[in-house]
């Protein structure tokens, strides 16, 4: 049986879920946070070693000011409420993205949550992609590479040492909810041989059965990595 070591999720559809119910977008994002917790529980149950949740993209900064403010507020509240539970379950929190763009209060909370979940051997590495974009990640890595005076030649291996995900394996499976069938600037480099699974379910409606369907589909595929034919 093939191994599922790293699962990544593009949690799409929160705002549409709220709009369909004549609710403010914040209500949809609140439901989305609950399903993010379900994703963590599911990864622990299935003994998946790495889980990435695409929580806040570089493009999200372009949304209306109130919605951005609500997203940041919910992000802070989620860390405040869930870090103790993550510690209890031995989940290590990791963050990737241009965290410096957040306000000082949230940055401080991110650093505190990271530190609190570094004190044990993790059962799950939870990677939160926040203020993250695939293009940003690649450009940022190139700039870091050339700022290091010891570097001479840029190639695939040397660039990967400067990506935000340098300490993590590439995702085996990327799930996207919400009906769209694209990556939307997520893990552009890292997804070169990831399996992709698209669900029409809006993220707040996602449940354990939907995860089961995605994994069943994944384990039914033959991964070739561009080497095998036929």
C-alpha positions, 0 to 999 in steps of 0.5 A: 500500500502506498504511503500518505505521509503528508496531506495538504488541504485548501479549505475553500468555500467558507464565504459562499457557505455563509452567503448561502445562509444569508450570514456574514462571511465571518460566520462561514470562517468560524465554521471553517475553523471547526472543520480545520479541527476535524482535519487535525483529528482525522490526521491523528486518527490515520497516523498521518505525519504532516498536515498542511492547512492553507489558512490565509493566502497572500491574495487574501490581503486583497479582500475587503478590510473588514473581512481581513480583520475578521480572518486575523481575529479568528486566527488569533482566537483559534490559536488561543483556544486550540493550542492547549488541546494540540499540546495534549495531543502532541501536535507540533505547530509550524507556520509558513508564509510572510508572517511579518505582515500580521499585526504584532499581537498575532505574531506574538501569539504565533511565536508563543504557540510554536514554542509551546508545541515544541516540547515533545516528540510530535504525533503530527506536524501541523503546518499552517500556511498563513500569508502564504503564496506559492509564487512568494515562496519561490521568489523569497527562496531565490532572494535568500539564496543570492543573499547568501554569499557562499552560494554559487549555483542555483539548482532544484536542490539548492533552491529547496533548501530555502523554501518555507517547507525546507524541513517538511516532505512534499505533500502526497495528496492535496485536497481542495474543497469548494468545487474549484479545480485549481491550486490558487497559488498554493504549494506551486513548487511542492505540488509537482508530483502531488495527487490532487483531489477536488470536492464540490463540498464547501469547507464548512460542510466537509466531514469525515466521510469526505476525507475517507472518499479522498483517501480512498481515491488516493490509495486507488491511484498509481503514482508514477513520478514521471518515471514509469509508463503504461 
